[in-house]
Amino acid sequence: MKIVAFILVMSLVTYLVRMIPFTIFRKKITSTFLKSILYYLPYAVLSAMTFPYVLYSTSNIYTALVGTVVAIIASLTKRSLTVVAILSCVAVLVTSLII
């Protein structure tokens, strides 16, 4: 019975989070500032949730930092997602073998 209550509460919270913006913003949003905030908010939240786990993805923080730096550099040079992932994994492997 407890699990059913948890599922109901979670579904209610999920529904409210999705419904409240529709009830607040009934008119078309014309403010460019508010539009830019709403546009970049998902990326900021995803980054804030993901980045701490990237640093603890390996058993050593230094290998994680090397992999992160390699991934950032590879992505800034317009590499594909597959190439970025492979390069960062290889960098982590090489760094862990050196350390």
Protein Blocks (a to p, Z undefined) as FASTA:
>chain_A
ZZmmmmmmmmmmmmmmmmmmmmmmmbccfbfklmmmmmmmmmmmmmmmmmmmmmmmpmbf
klmmmmmmmmmmmmmnopafklmmmmmmmmmmmmmmmZZ
